[in-house]
């Protein structure tokens, strides 16, 4: 990836002032490490009349594949080839935008202690990007940059120069020229609009991306005619983040038109509103109860069976006492979302080694799940058809056999306390059943008896004196003598089989001897 920024000057105001504004000395090349490769800043030309700064980003293609493998964008099985054959090392994209922010962060803020007056004044600028992916073509490039004061040249790049009949690719050679913008404004425009034109973000888009967008878009984004498109594409089309950004941009626009502060506009809610203590959500209470039970059991290696989107795995990862965490789910989509939630591509090596996400069905035994301290089935069993529940029971308690098993499930008796839940309806459309307290206790006791566990029950949430808690939890603990008894029974069976084999061999020898005498 390659980008150049050029300015011209006079003897009184030499072009080499660009080095001060970018905080990079024109007389030497500099190298910087980024998340996805190495960035180089160099000056192909540096004189009083003309100065050009170049940013070259060498993308580490192997690191890009390793960091994205099975996690977020590009991790799906059908995208395996695209991980290796793509334009990322060559075409300007969000990776180049990240490098711009990392290398020229001070310049993007317009800070220059050596030449503060030059940092605040417009300069004659020329930006060149040899290969820019533009989903929307040259017309969209002009619609994005022209309203910002740029003269835009977006020349389409042919698919193959030797075969013009094949037409143009989605790439353009971009040249921007302006005499009305500061260096900081130019860098902020590029930071936002490069990934917008590529229509892709190559890292997990977290809520803090909204703040980054608003900082980089300060002064130009609220009034931009393509604001909606820019916001949506920059935030990877995540609706909640896009809506949040648009609301904040509208406040900024209203404040600017009224020549006031945003805080003066956004004053419909009193400052002390919301200080009342809110009830803790049931999902949070459930996770807290599970974590407390796991800590009490002394578990270090934990299975989250039916992990869904990874909420419990995320909570376990925050506690260092849980040294190995495995999330299992049958849904690849859920596992992909869990990987994004956990930001697996951003975790350090030590943290990443603690967590594993596996695809698997709890209706079948799985050797990968054997030998763990504890297993959690949080709001899982009610999603299983009753005829298949014994298979899940055996896979967990009979085959995997963790020392501790935690099972949580809704208490159907508590449903009458939900005002929003119609009578006779279960809490979720995918629930195959919901148990009363008596039914859950009977099932848990039978499972414990069959597989050599003891079981205790814990309420989760407010324990209503009439209908009980909203969630019920069973804590299964393996009996310490069960393994020895089972081994004794296995040894007895082996001994019986050995005696039987000895008698059968003796009988066969007697028959052969008699047959020989008769012959």
N, C-alpha and C positions, 0 to 999 in steps of 0.2 A: 504494500500500500504506500502511496506516495502523494504528497501534497506540498505545494510551494506557496509562499506568501512574499510578494515583492512590493517594494515602495521606491519612490524616487525622491531626490533631495537637491539641495543647493549648497554652495560652500558655507552659507550661514547656518543652514539646517541640514546637515549631511544625512544621507539615507542610512548610514550606519547607525543612526539613533535607534533603528529597529532592534538592534541587539540589546539596547537598554530596555526597550519596551517589552521585549520577550524574555528578558533576564537570561539570555544565552549569548555568550561572547562570539562575535563573528570570526575570531582568529583560530578557533579550535572546534573540532567535532566533539559532540558529547553523546553519551549513551545512557539510556534509562531502562530499567526493567519494568514491564507492565504485566498484567495478569495473563496475557496471552502471547507474549513475545518480547522482543527487544525494540525499543524506539531509539532512533538516531536523529539528532539535530545537527545540521551542517549548513554552511553558507556557500553555495556554488559561486556566488559573486558578492563582493562586499566593497563598495567604493562610495565616495561622497555623492555621486550622481545616481547610483542604482545599487540596491541591496536586496538579495533574495535569501530567505530562510526556507529550508526544506525539512520536512518531517518524513522520515522513512520508517515504516513499521514492519519489522520482520516477524511475521506470525509463526509461532512454533506449532506446526500442524499436528504433531504427535500429542503435544500437551492439550491442544484444543479438543482432540478426540478423547483423550483420557479424562479430561474434566467434564466432558459432556456425555460420556458413555453411560447409558441407562439413567440419566438424570436430566430431566427437562428437555429443552429444545434439542432435536437431533438424536434423542436417546431411544426412539421407537425402533423396533426391529426392521420395519420397512424403510427406515432412513439410514441403514447401516452403510450402504455404499456412499451416500451423500456425505457421510462423515469424512471420507477420504478424498472424494472427487467433488470439489466445490471451488468457489471463487474467493474464499476468505483470505488467502495470502496476497491477493492481487488487487481486489476491488475495494474502494472506500466503503466502510460500513460502520456499524456501531462500535466495532473494535477500534477503528481509527478515531472515533469520537471519544472513546475512553482514553486513548493515548493523548489526544489533544488536552483533555482535562487534566491528566496526570502530569504532562510535561509543561504545559503553559497555564497552570492554575492561577498563579499570581497575575499574569498578563490578562487572563479572562476577567479578573475582578477590576481591571483598570488601575492597578497599583504600580507606581514606579517612583521610588524615592529620588532617584538620580535626575529624572526629567518629568516631574509631575505635570508640567504644562503641556508637554508633548503627548503624554498619555491621555489627556483630556481633549485634545484637538483632533479634528479629522485629518487624515493623511491620504495621499494618492495610493490606492491599494490595488493589487492584482493577485487573485487567487487562481491557481490551476490545479485541477484534479484530473489526471490522465484517464482514470477508469472509475466511473461512478455508476453503480446500479441505480436505475431510475424506473421504478414501477409506476407508470403513468406517463413515461416518455418525456421528451424535451419540453413539451407544453407545460407539464406539471413543474418541471424545474424552474421555468420562467415565472409561473404563478407563485412559487414559493419565495424566490429571491428578489424578483423585480420590485415588489412593494416595499422592500427594505432599503431601496436606494442603490441596488446593483444593476449594472448593465450586464446582461446574461448572454453567454454563448454556450449552447448545449448541442454539441455536434454528435449525432448518433454514430456509434461504432458498428461497422458491418460485421455480420457473423463470420464471413470469410471474404477477405479482399479479392481472392481469386475467383470467387463465385458470387458476384453481386446480385444475381437473381435470387439468392437465398434471403436477401433482405437484411434488415438491421437487427442487432441484438438489443437486449434491454439496457445496455451500457451507453453512457455518453462521455465525451471529453468535455469537461466543464471549465469554463473560464469566466471569472467574475471580476468586474472592474468598477471602482467607485472612488470618488474624491470627497465623499460626504460622511464617511464613517471612521470611527476610531478603530485601533487594533483590537481592543477588547470587544467591541460590538461585532467585528468580523469573526472573531473566534467563537463568540457565543452563537452567532447564526449558524456556523458550520457544526458546532457541537450538537445543536438540536436537529438541524435539517438533514445531515448526512444519514442518520438512521431512519429518518422519516421517508426519505427517497428510496432507501433500500427496503423499507417496510418490514424491518426485522430487528429484533434485539437478540443478541447472542449471549445473553446472561439473564438470570431471573429478575423480572421486573417487580421490585418490592415497593411498598407504599412510599418509601423515601424518594422514589423517582419523581413523584409529584413535586416535592420541594426542589429537586434539581431542575426540573423543567421550568418552574416559576422563577427560579433564580436566573437561569440562562435566558429566559424569555422576558425578563424585566425591561420595560420600556418599549417593546415592540410586539410581543405576542398578543396582548389583550385586544389590540386594534387590527391585527392581521386578518385579511379577508379569508384566509384558509385556516383560521384558528382551530376549527373543529377537526379538520383532517389532520393537522399537525399534532394536536393533543391525542387523538385516538391512535395514530400510528406510533407516536413516541412512547406511549404507555402500552404498546403491544396489544391494543384493542381490548384491554381489560376494562369492562364497563364501569365498575365501581370507582376505579382510580380516575378514569376519564371524566366521570361525572363530578368527582371531587375537584379535579383540576379546573373544569369549566366554571363551577360555582365560584371558586376563588378568583379566577380570571375576571369574571363578571363583576365581582366586588371591586377589583382593582380598576376596571374600566369606569365604573360608576364613581369611584373616589376621584379618579383623575378628571373626569368631566365636571365634577363639583368642586374641584380644587380643595379636596379635604383628605383626611387620612382614612385608611380602610377601617380602623377601629371605630371611627366616628360613624361610618356607614353601617357597620355590622354591630349595632347596639340594641337590637330588638330584645335580646335576652339579657336579663340582669346578671351582673358578674357573680353574684352569690348563688345563682340557680344551679342546681345539680350537685350541691354539697351534701344533700341528704344521702344517707347510706342506702345503697341499692342492694336488694337480695342477691346472694351469690347464685349464679346459674347452676342448674342441676348438673350439667355436663362438667363444670369445674369441680363441684363437690364430689362427683363420681371419680374424677381423676385423682383428686386429693385422697379419697378413701383407698383407692388402689395403690397409690404410692406409699401411703402409710402402712398398708398391709404387707407390701413387698419389703419395706424397710424392716418391719417387725420380724419377717421371716428370714432376714439376713440374705436375701437373694442378690446375686451380682450379675448372673447371666439370665436374661429375661426374654421370653417369647411374647410378642403381642400378636395373637392369632385373630385374624380378621381386623387388621390394623387400619383399614379404610384410608383416610387422607393423612394419617400420621400424627394426630393430635397427641395421643399418649406417648408415641415414640419420641416426639419433640420434648415432652415433659421429662421423660426418662433420661434423655440425653443431657439435660441440664444438671443432673445429679451425678457426681463423679463416682458414687458408690456402685452404680450400675455400669459394669465394665464391658459388657457385651449385650447389645440390644438387637433383636431380630424382629422385623415386622413382616407378617405374612398376610397376603390377601389374594383372592382369585382374580381380582380386577386389575388389569395392567393400567387402566386409566387412573384408578385410585392410587396405585403405586407411583405413577408419574407425578401426580399432584403432591403425594407425600414427599417425593424427592425434591420438588420445588419448595415445599413448605420448610423442609429441613435445610435447604440451600446446600445440598451435598456437594455441588460443584465449587462452593466457597469454603468448605470446612478445611481446617488444617489436617495434616496426615494423621495425627494422633486421634483427633475427634472422629474423622472419617472411618478409622479402623474400628471404632466402637459400634457402628451401626451397619446393618445389612437389611436390604429389602428383598423379599423373595416372593415369587408368584407360586401359589399352591392352593389346593383345595383341602379343606379340613375333613372332607368325607373319605379321604384316603390316607393310609399310613405313609409317613415320609421320614426316611432315615436322617435327613438333615435336621430334624427337630428333636432328636434324642439327646439326652444328657444335660439338659438345662436345669437351672435352679428353680425357675418358676415360669408359668405360662398364664397369660391373661386372656380371657374371652369376655370382652366388655361389650355388652349389647350385641351379642352374636347369635346365641342359640335360638332366639325368637325369630331369626331370619331363615332358619333351617326347617324344611318340611319334617313333620313328626316322624314319618317312616324312616327318614335318613338320620335322625338324631342318634340312634345307636351306633352308626358308623363313625360319627364325629366323636362320640363318647369313647369308642375303642381307640381311635387314632390318637386321642390326647392322653387318656388315662391308661390305656392298655399298651400302646406302642411307644409314644414319646416319653411318658412317665416322668414328668418333672416332679421335684420334691413338693412343690406348692402349686396349686391351681386356683386362680380366682375367676369366678363366674358372676357377672352382673346381668340382670334382666329386669324389665319393667314389672312392677306389681300392679296387676290389672284392677285390683280393688281400689287403688288410689285414683283411678281414672275419673271417678265421680267428682273429684276435687278440681278437675280442669274445666273451667267454664267454657273454653273454646272447643272442647272435644265433644262431638255429638254422642248421645247415649248409644251404646252398643258398638262403637267404633274403636279400633286399636289405634295406638299413638302414631304409627307409621304405616303407610300403604303396603310396605314389603313385609310387615310382620305376619308370620304364618300362624302365630298364636301368642297369647300373653297369659302368664300363669298367675294364679292366686298365691298367697304366701304358703298355704298348705300344699298346693300342687308342687311348687318349687322345692319345698323342703322334702317332700316324698321322693321326688326325682333325685335330688342331691344325695339323700341318704342311701338310696338304692345304688347309685353310682359308686359312692364311697365303699359300700359293703362289697360290691363285686370286684373292685380293683385294689382294695387294701389301703384305703385312705380314711382319715377321720374328717369330719366337716363341721364347721361352725358358721353361723349366720350373722350378718351385720347389716343394719339399716343404713341406707344412704339417702340423705335429705331429711326433711322434717318428718318425724315419726308420729303420724296421726294416731291418737288413741283408738279410733274406730276402724280406720282402713289401713293403717300401717304406713310405711315410707313409700315414696314414689319409685324408688329403685331398691331392689334387694340383692345382696351380695353373699355368695357362699365362698368360704375359704377352706379349700381341701388341703390336708397335710398328709403326706405319705406316712403310714405306720412304719416305725423303725424296724420292726421284726418281720414285716411282710416279705421283704426281699429274701431273708434267711429261710423262712418257711417255704417260699416258692423254690429256692435253690434246693432245699431238702427234698421237696416233692419231685423236682426234676431229676435229682440224683437217684431217688427211689425208682422212678420210671426208667432211667437209664439202666439201673441194675436189673430190673425185671426184664427189660429187653435183652440184656446180656445173657441172663439165665435161660431165657427162651431160645436164644440163638444156640447156646451150648447144647441143650436137649435136642434141638432139631439136627444139629451136626452129628451128634452121637447116633440118632436114629438112622440117618442117612448112611453112616459107616456100617451099622449092623446089617442094613438091607443089602449093601453092596457085597459084604462078606458072604451072606447066605446065597446070593445069586452066583458068586464065584464057585462055592462048593457044589451047587446044583449043576453047574456047567461041567 
